[in-house]
Amino acid sequence: MKISRTAIKTICLMLTFTAVLMLSGCTSYDNFRRTFIDKETEDSNVIYVGVFEPESGQYKNVGKEEIKGIQLAHSMYSNVKGVRVELVRIDTESDTNTAKAAIESLIKLNPVAIIGSAEEANSMIAAEEARKAKIPMITPSASNPLITENNPYAFRACITYDQRGTGLAEYTIKELSAKKVAIITIQNDSTQEKMRSAFKTRLRKEGKKSGPEVVLDESIGIDEFNMVKLAKQIQKSGAEVVFSPIGLEKADLLYQQIEKRNMTNIRFLGNQEWLTEDFLKMKEKHPQIKISFTSDNVLNSGGTAETGFTAETQRFLVKYANRYGQRDIPTQNTVLGYDAYMITINAINNARSLKPTDIRDALADTKDLRCATGVFNFDQDGNPVRRVNISTVRDGKLVSAYVTKSKTKADSMKKIEH
């Protein structure tokens, strides 16, 4: 029996489809059909933006939070330059092996840009593949400097840990007017070391003008915390502010010892990991303990926007409530996903053409773009040059504490290693 050319073509396409699914585990049939089967009749006035996020596995919750923000922004801004923008999602499965195949499959779908991922390691994998393919990529929340350094096609919406450290130092100096500061971090924790180094550098610069004195500087092994001894050291030092971006369990134990010694006038500084439901629930057990931490969230507990944000912040809040309901509070991952899409769509609109290389150039040229978390510009490595938002808990509610007066810049890897 003679097989027609159409039948042969269909069989080949289905074999290709099966291979793609085996590689990615998540490319939808609709995406495949649009790209391959319907290629000849496809609407030429459509472009695709890839979404490379974990929708299963260990990091699925973070991935889904970012996708909510991306989808919200897309529902508001899905047409640009007379063409329709469609999202093509692919699941990293929170696994580096799957992520490699997934990003390769996504690139074969010819997106003009890629958003993702919520994971540090998989963002690094995606950034390298995007560089090879010359497709711009922006991660909403992965802050490892290696993702963007020496990669002209990689960008990020979040600030880096060294920027957070710099912001907390300005807050300590300008808002708290502290004279004595203690620093407590965990050994061999690269993120804490980046924050610590930047925090100390900013304090030293201010020290030339009678800035705060570092009266205690401890880097402790993760299994060597003696909270009784540590609390005594803090008390003896006379510190008014303690920079201590430690985790929930250790913070809980330290706060207990601080309360026993009636040292509740001290303020503890941490990072955005403190802005979690579990940490804030633990903090409820220590109502007298004062904490402040870096935050990209745009909300106070009362559902109103923090100070220092933009008109796009309010637009985001209204549209989010309409889409997901008044009781659904957006996380900082959600708003960073929203901003990552906003930055991308702005670049597409400003690009010389719809070619990925021209969109990359427009991304790099982003100037004073007002998004939900603030105003965006990028440095030479694709990192945002941003003011730092700092939140606190007051009377059991999350409120804005401070927005830095000066914009912060990410340190290069060479400077960090030095």
TAUR-V372582 format. One line per field, one symbol per residue. ss: DSSP state (h for helix, s for strand, l for the rest). psi: psi as a letter, one per 20 degrees, with the letter a starting at -180 (. if undefined). A space follows every 50 residues. Layout:
BEGIN
ss->???
psi->???
END
This chain:
BEGIN
ss->llllhhhhhhhhhhhhhhhhhhhhllllhhhhhhhhhlhhhllllsssss sssllllllhhhhhhhhhhhhhhhhhllssllsssssssssllllhhhhh hhhhhhhhllllsssllllhhhhhhhhhhhhhhllsssslllllhhhlll lllsssllllhhhhhhhhhhhhhhhllllssssssslllhhhhhhhhhhh hhhhhhhlllllssssssssllllllhhhhhhhhhhhlllsssllllhhh hhhhhhhhhhllllllsssslhhhllhhhhhhhhhhlllsssssllllsl llllslllllhhhhhhhhhhhhhhlllllllhhhhhhhhhhhhhhhhhhh lllllhhhhhhhhhllllsssllssslslllllslsllssssssllssss sssllllsllllhhhhhl
psi->pppqhgggggggghgggggghhghjipqhgggghhfgjhhjqpikpqppq onqojrahjhggghghhggghghhhhnjppkjqppqpoqppijkphghhg hghggghijlqirpprriqgghhgghgghhghilpqpppgipjphhghpk nijprqhrrrhhhgggghggghggghkqhppqporpqkohghhgggghgh ghhgghhillaqpoipnpoqqhjjonhggghhggghhjphpoomlrrggh gggghghghhjlkjiqpppaaiiimqggghgghhimhippqqqqpjqjqr hijqqrqjarhhghgggghghhgiqhiopprhhghhgghggggghggghi qhajphhhhghhghjpolpoahjbppqqaijjqpoqqppprrppkjqpqp hqpqhqqqqqqrhgggh.
END
